[in-house]
Amino acid sequence: MSGVDPTPRRERRRNPYNAMAVATTSVVGGDAATADVTVVTDAMRRAYRMLDEYLDADVDPASAGVVVALLGDYGMGKTHLAVRLVRHARTVLGGPTKAIYLDANAEDFLSLYLRFMREVGPDALVTQVRDYYADVVAAALQETGLSGDALRALTAGQVTPQRVIRELGMLESALLRRVQETLVGVTGEHDFSAVLTLLLRSGFDEAVWRWLTGGDPDEILVDRGITRRIDNELAALEALRVIALLFSGLRNRFVLVIDELDKIFSTGHRPNDTLMARFQDLLAVSARTGACLVLCGLPDSWEVLTPAVRARIPVRVDLAGLTDAEITEFVLQSHRQVLGYDDIRPFTPVAIRTIGRLTRGHARDVIRLCRKAFRLADNASAAAGHEVLVDEAMLQAAAADEFGAPNLDDVLGQVWRLAERRGWNPRRDHMLDADPLARADFWITFPEFDSGVALLIAPSLVEDAEVARLLERITALRALAPAAEVVVVVVGVPTDLAVVRVRDVLDRDPLVVRPHSFTEDLTAVLESARTRLPRGADDDSLGGVRRQLDTWLARIASSQRELADALTRRVDDIAATVHTGETARVADGVLPPALADLFDEAVAALDDLARVHVAPEVFGRDVIATADPLVVRLREPSIVAATGSAVLLRQVVDTFRVVLADWYAANPSRVDAEARDQLDRMCDTYDNITDALPARGALIELVRAGLLAGPVRQRAERALADFSFRVREAVLESVAHR
């Protein structure tokens, strides 16, 4: 080790780890010396390499830009990386408006656009438009062969375009028209080009800025045909595209980083098709005109994007958890920056590995755990008068304080509920033999597989005796059930040696409980273990059929309960904004015939899809075998999910019909902007709910499986395709003919 070696001391040291454990966005325009410690990971290297390739490319009007998706779970360091990309771009490009950082906290494009305009500011906008003016004036000077000195002074920024025009007697109105034509070519928008050109004339600045930030157009703008406002998401997304293009024009490089995009694109907040198409246009145009657009968000936000949008994001960077080596480097940098020495103490290599296991390498959790453990060790050192190192017991206390102490009874309850909800067959304290060692805390079996998974839950693995007892249980279970899978769950903090000993026996690490993600972690482990079990042989026992049908019914019941609850909550939200009246109202008497026909066709198709055909002769046999085609089909998750989806979608369509009828009753004469907005929200809600169904695309699987009577496939496809879109069009057409 180099630097100053820390000596034991009684006084407490300054904690080198950030108390908030969140990225500091102020570093974008602040002092680099105050920035958070940065450990360069593989994902960061890739992101920086992408940005450097963009910044170093030849500046050419025809050169392509780049669109990047930067994805990672909470606490993985997306914002930390995003602000550093912006800072790096500003250093290279030389100006705060050359690279802009935005966070999408407000959950809509209008707020995002207004935040963007605040970052740009009126002065930078005027300067950018004047650069276009200077470019036009320079071109005019070259065409006319006027003063070479004036051209050189203009291109060097030593004189303004207005001064050149005045001194050389050039026609200003003709040049302004050329500026407007240039801006039309850049932005593709006549209104915006006309408004932006007004920035070159005295006295228009405030009116232009007010309109660009969502205000009503002043009379001077109305006189020029500008009557609309930028006051909704569609208009804001269009304006965002225009201003971004303005700054990336003139052979410039321009970097725009949008953080927390999952606030706008998520399963709970899914933009409609029109907004998605406009966003797609923003990506395509930005790349084509030479801008660099970086979109940061959760991995789930990627799944919400349409395939057409994803196709326009050619670069995807996924952030992973910190490795043990990267955690060690982070600790070293933190101590070097704050404490002034190159040493990981009070941490040890064993403590670093334990931190990695407890946090899965999530940067935010690593920082929080390091901070708490450092303080505990420092307090102990001050009390003892000598250096006290961080050990597993100290990390267990730190983790319990930071993340919440997992409770053994809670863990047992979560395991039981998870297995029941998934339609598995959990048995508590299951004995495979009279030997007390041959006991599984949970024995979980799956209908389609032989054997099962023995789940062993250890309160902790710190003492040698605890580890030895666990290994004896694993040995006894494997001797009695060689085909079984064994999964070890540790509620506390295992020692480094305990993890190694368990890994040597099982070929995999034990699962350490993290309270906020235990259910997801355990689901992944059990699903993986299930794939390693031997497949069950077909037999003719009625018990086998019963297990299959019980599993099928459990899965349907579970999915129906969860989705029905979500549907009820969403319908309540609609009722708060749409006058629903009595839900028992007969909608057919209110809806126009063409619209009622659309709902009738959808309901009839869904009734067919939800009706599984089981021939009476099936029950004429002595015992139906598990190899019978009917039983085989009922085993398939897609068939089960499709049937449940058809039932739930029927409920959604019925509710949609009722609220739409009430909307008609509330708007008997005309449809104003508020009523149109309510209609759009209802249609978008239908899309959001149906998109969330577990097997929306699998409904037709019921037809392919031969479990439905009659030729219903074409009818279902015709009735359900683009249903909300066709409903919206039918509503607007009927209103137009009132």
PEVENZI-V374857 format. One record per backbone hydrogen bond with DSSP energy under -0.5 kcal/mol. CO is the residue of the C=O (numbers start at 0). NH is the residue of the N-H. Records with the same first field share a line. If there is no record, write none. Layout:
CO->NH / NH
This chain:
1->341
2->4
13->15
22->24
23->26
24->27
25->28 / 29
30->33
31->34
37->39
38->40
40->44
41->45
42->46
43->47
44->48
45->49
46->50
47->51
48->52
49->53
50->54
51->55
52->56
53->56
57->59
59->62
65->292
66->314
67->69 / 294
68->70 / 316
69->296
70->318
72->75
74->363
76->80
77->81
78->82
79->83
80->84
81->85
82->86
83->87
84->88
85->89
86->90
87->91
88->92
89->93 / 94
94->97
95->98
97->254
99->256
101->258
102->104
103->106
107->111
108->112
109->113
110->114
111->115
112->116
113->117
114->118
115->119
116->120
120->124
121->125
122->126
123->127
124->128
125->129
126->130
127->131
128->132
129->133
130->134
131->135
132->136
133->137
134->138
135->139
136->140
137->141
138->142
139->143
140->144 / 145
146->150
147->151
148->152
149->153
150->154
151->155
152->157 / 158
153->156
159->163
160->164
161->165
162->166
163->167
164->168 / 169
169->171
170->174
171->175
172->176
173->177
174->178
175->179
176->180
177->181
178->182
179->183
180->184
181->185
182->186
183->187
188->192
189->193
190->194
191->195
192->196
193->197
194->197
195->198
196->199
197->200
200->203
203->207
204->208
205->209
206->210
207->211
208->212
209->214
210->213
217->220 / 221
218->222
220->223 / 225
221->224
224->226
228->230
231->235
232->236
233->237
234->238
235->239
236->240
237->241
238->242
239->243
240->244
241->245
242->246
243->247
244->248
248->251
253->291
254->99
255->257 / 293
256->101 / 258
257->295
258->103
259->262
260->263 / 264
263->265
265->268
268->265 / 270
271->275
272->276
273->277
274->278
275->279
276->280
277->281
278->282
279->283
280->284
281->285
282->286
283->287
284->288
285->290
286->64 / 289
289->253
290->65 / 292
291->255 / 293
292->67 / 294
293->257 / 295
294->69
295->260
296->71
297->300 / 301
298->301 / 302
299->303
300->304
305->309
306->310
308->311
309->312
313->315
314->68
315->317
316->70 / 318
322->326
323->327
324->328
325->329
326->330
327->331
328->332
329->333
330->334
331->335
332->336
333->337
334->338 / 339 / 340
339->3
340->342
343->346
345->389
347->351
348->352
349->353
350->354
351->355
352->356
353->357
354->358
355->359
358->361
360->321
361->365
362->366
363->367
364->368
365->369
366->370
367->371
368->372
369->373
370->374
371->375
372->376
373->377
374->378
375->379
376->380
377->381
378->382
379->383
380->384 / 385
386->388
390->394
391->395
392->396
393->397
394->398
395->399
396->400
397->401
398->402 / 403
399->403
403->405
406->410
407->411
408->412
409->413
410->414
411->415
412->416
413->417
414->418
415->419
416->420
417->421
418->423
419->422
424->444
426->429 / 442
429->431 / 439
434->437
436->438
437->431 / 432
439->429
440->428
441->443 / 454
442->426 / 444
443->452
444->424
445->448
447->535
451->484
452->443 / 454
453->455 / 486
454->440 / 441 / 456
455->457 / 488
457->490 / 491
458->491
460->494
462->466
463->467
464->468
465->469
466->470
467->471
468->472
469->473
470->474
471->475
472->476
473->477
474->478
475->479
476->480
480->483
484->453
486->455
487->510
488->457 / 490
489->512
491->493
494->498
495->499
496->500
497->501
498->502
499->503
500->504
501->505
502->506
509->511
510->489
512->514
513->516 / 517
516->520
517->521
518->522
519->523
520->524
521->525
522->526
523->527
524->528
525->529
526->530
527->531
528->531
529->532
533->449
538->625
540->544
541->545
542->546
543->547
544->548
545->549
546->550
547->551
548->552
549->553
550->554
551->555
552->556
553->557
554->558
555->559
556->560
557->561
558->562
559->563
560->564
561->565
562->566
563->567
564->568
565->569
566->570
567->571
568->572
569->573
570->574
571->575
572->576
573->576 / 577
577->579
581->584
584->586
585->588
586->589 / 590
591->595
592->596
593->597
594->598
595->599
596->600
597->601
598->602
599->603
600->604
601->605
602->606
603->607
604->608
605->609
607->610
609->611
611->613
612->614
614->617
615->618
616->619
617->620
624->627
627->631
628->632
629->633
630->634
631->634 / 635
632->635
635->638 / 639
636->640
637->641
638->642
639->643
640->644
641->645
642->646
643->647
644->648
645->649
646->650
647->651
648->652
649->653
650->654
651->655
652->656
653->657
654->658
655->659
656->660
657->661
658->662
659->663
660->664
661->665
662->666
663->666
669->671
671->675
672->676
673->677
674->678
675->679
676->680
677->681
678->682
679->683
680->684
681->685
682->686
683->687
684->688
685->689
686->690
687->691
688->691 / 692
689->692
692->695
694->697
695->698
697->700 / 701
698->701
699->702 / 703
700->704
701->706 / 707
702->705
706->612
709->711
711->715
712->716
713->717
714->718
715->719
716->720
719->722
721->725
722->726
723->727
724->728
725->729
726->730
727->731
728->732
729->733
730->734
731->735
732->736
734->737
